[in-house]
Amino acid sequence: MIARIKEKVKRYIEEQKLIQKGDTIIVGVSGGADSMMLLHFLNSHKAFYGIKLKVAHVHHGIRKEADDDRDYVKEMCREWQIPCYIHACNIKELARLNKISEEEAGRIERYNFFISLTNQNDKIATAHNTNDQAETMIMRFLRGADIKGLRGIQPKRDNIIRPILCLTREEIETYCKEYKINYHDDHTNFETIYTRNKIRLECIPYIRQNFNENIVSTLFEHSQLYQEEEAFLEDYIQKVFEKVVTKADMQLKISINALAQEKVYIQKKLIHKCLESFIGHSKDITLLHVKSVLELVERQNGKKICLPYETVAHRVYEDIVLSKENEGVISNYEYTLELGINNIEDLDMQLNLQCVPRKTFEQSQQNMYTKYVDYDKIRDSLHLRTRRVDDYIVLQNGSKKLKKLYIDEKIPQHKRSTHPIIADGNEVVWVLDSRLNIDYFVTDQTRHILEIKVIK
């Protein structure tokens, strides 16, 4: 039995290419059965793999037994001659400050500590097992995850490896018993106040008793199948992503016309990738969110939906735009502009105002970021500001309210209240990225020409 378990782990490590000769591996050890078994296996195979080990233990400050766990891990590391690093923290306080669950706070703090111990090519080994995989898959299924989410825990992600993901909890306990490895049970694992614990203690036993006694291994096999399918799909989705999506100005734009050319399934996968790319991770992104974004394809311009992590999706003409809710938005701003360089740090913008000779004006090509105006027509001081209720601009075919101009120029609705303009007192001189007031045009009679250049 033990020989089979060890061979199973060695085969899994080889198939997944988890360990290479010369690796330094930081092993996350809590003192529980899973991590103690992993540490024992790697330590007894150091010569076989040609690796070096370090142990990382996090003292969460939650359980009364935490001191005993810490002391036990340190003792075993001394016995096995493995360097041991301890990190103490207050998970309850971290959870409160960051407004997240204690479980999530603990996970983040652990990985941050593990990463802090790594050098450039070091790896981090965690003791996730097949039962953890089954629990994760059920939890994600209940939250509406797609195939990518149902892959569950990955055997390898970046520099993090899970060498015993192929073992069930029963196999791990058998290994510990055979080698007389003591371990400390965490009593919080038996409290049903956490979703994962409810799945472990109530859901899986019920399924095992009433429907499928091999539910854990069945889910593990399906996780591997989903991983293979997702790897194939990711290559294709990446090609579609590059064709359909553009990134600019803290936004992600999805071309509706290009998106519509793909099958619905690919559309959903692409939207999920877009959300993950924009937010920075896929946690809490569900099929419901994906469908909500896709519904914008059929809705009117200006419609928006709210998504996790203060993200919003807008329908902006022929694009779906992902942006942060109110990120970087400074409403009703006004800045006085002077000759020379004007740094507007709040808007991440620089405006350069200088008087130039007519020759410069005649040889230049005006564009959306550079305009020339008759300096002598400026009656007040120039200001960079947002629009006001009665603002209008004088164009060749007459005056036009800025509200109407913004619609005609297809300035996204969610940007209109903060879109920058340059004004001469109450007169709008230039709507940035758009139109210039004809009253300020340079003419043959102009004596002094002002160049206004915007650098973003």
C-alpha positions, 0 to 999 in steps of 0.5 A: 500500500505504502509503495503504491502511494509513493509511486503514485506521487512520484508518477504525478510529479513526473507527469506534471513536471513539478520538480526539477533537479536543483530546485529549492522548494519552500514547503508550506507546513501547518502541522496537519496530516497533509503538510506533514506527509508532504514534508516527509515525502519530499525530505525522504526524496531529497537525494532522488530529486536533487532538491533543497527544502525550506519550511514556512509556517504561519501562526494565525493567532486564531486557535489556542493550539496555534502555539503548539502547532508552531512548536511542533513544526519547529521541532520536526524541522530540527529533527529533519534538519530543514530550515524553518521560517515562522510568520505570526499574524492576526488573521481576525484583524486582517480580515476585519481591515480588508473586509474579507473572510478569515479564510480568505485573509489567511490564504492571502497572508500565507501565500504572501509569506511564502512568496517573501521567502522565495528567490528567483527560481524557488518553488512553493509546495502546498499540500492540497489533495484530492479531497480538497480538489473535490470540495473546490469543484463543488464549491465553484459549481454552486457559485456558477463557475464555468469549465475554467473554474471547474478545473479546480486547484491546478497542479502547478501555477506560476511557481506554486506546485501541489505534489500530493494533489493526486492523493486522497485524505485516506491515503495521506493518513495511511502514509502518516500511520505507516511512518509514525508521523504525528500531526495536529488536527485543526478543530476549525476544520470540523466547524460548519460555519465555513462553506468548505467545511459544510461541503466536506462534512455534510455534502460529500458524505451525503453524495457518497452515501446516496449517489456515488461512493467514489465521488471524490475520485470522480471529481478529481478525474473530471478536474483533469479532463477540464484542465485538458479542455481548457488548455486547448481552448485557451490557445484559441481564445487568446487569438480571438482576444487579440483580434476583438479586444483593445486596452487603453486609458484604464479601460478594456474595449470589446468590439461588438461586431467582431464578438458577434462573429464568434459562436456563443460559447466562444463569446462567453469564454472571451468575456470571462477572459476579458473580466479576468484580464481587467480585474486581475484574477477570476475569483468571484467571476460567475457565469451570471456575470458573463451573461450579463455582459453579453446582454449589453450586445442587445441593449441600447448605447449607454446601458451599464451593469455593475460587476465584482471588484468595483468593475462596470461594463458599459455599452458604448456605441459599438463597443462593450467597455470595462472600467472601474467604478469612479476610479480616478474620477474627479468631478467638477474640477477646475485648474487655471492654465498659464503659459508654459508647462501645466502638470495636472497630476490628478488627471495624469495630464500635461498641457503645454501652452506657448506662443509660437510664430506664424511659420510654426502654425502654418507648417504644423498639422493640428490634431486631437492633442494640439490646437492653435488659437488667436491669443488676443481673443482670450478675454479672461484666463484659460481654465481646464475644467468640466462642463457646466449646465449651460455650456455651449461651443460656437461651430461653423454651423452655429452654436451647440450645447455641449450635451448635444455635442457629446452625443454627436461626438460619441463621447461615452456617457459615463465620461461626459460629466468629467470630460475636460474642456478648456474655457476662457471664462464662460466661453468654451474654447476647446473640447479636448479630443473634439472640437475647437470654438471658431471664434478663437480660430487663427486668421490672417489678422491674428497677431499672436498665436497660442499653441495648446498641446496636451500630453497624456 
